[in-house]
């Protein structure tokens, strides 16, 4: 019998990809107005520069393990209390500026100061534009009556808390919130799932994990023997990681949980 439901945050309840996309659109528009550059091409160039730079830093393996992607690096500040986060805090100002400056250069605009301006604009736009999937609150309302709910999210404590601050109505639904940067390891590490089970005082057979990422949410649940639900909104191809269930919309959880008792 299922007593607890663990939810991933980004792109499961919060539509983080859309927020990042909209922040890029708003920021690149400024470059279009200033220099007449193609905003779509600038976004592609900045995303590529960001990925390449991010992978070149000594913090890269840590960010992969904790689960912090390059685009979170473009707006997070990382004041968190951990040696690797302290390194990130030092790295990100130059990282942001360089990503935008390199992106501009690829389109023929050589302007460091403007790169810095866009790098400072992007975080403000991302904070201004939080998106939550339309069914999120309705589903959480329905489920909180009968289940304990836990939020299990990879990322920097400060950045994940910022996301929750700007969508503060999400927080009261959860009995516990577990952030990988606080725990010290991210999904799919089995330890963070065991830690979450302990916090909720439930057995692995009494909990189910709901998330959009096969390689973190579903793989981690599989490793501890928990049931899992892969929310696959965009009809992605499945890889070698097999979820217990697959859905395309959070409301599909209702019949599934009813069947499980």
Buried (B, 14 or more C-beta within 10 A) or exposed (E): EBBBBBBBBBBBBBBBBBBBBBBBBBBBBBBEEBBEBEBEEBBBBBBBBBBEBBEEBEBBEBBBBBBBBBBBBBBBBBEBEBEBBBBBBEBBEBBBBBBBBBBBBBBEBEBEEBBBBBBBBBBEBBBEBBBBBEBBBEBBEBBBEEBBBBBBBBBBBBBBBBBBEBBEEBEEBBEBBBBBBBBEBBBBBBBBBBBBBEBBEBEBEBBBBBBBBBEBBBBBBBBBEBBBBBBBBEEEEEEEBEBBBBBEEBEBBEEBBEEEE
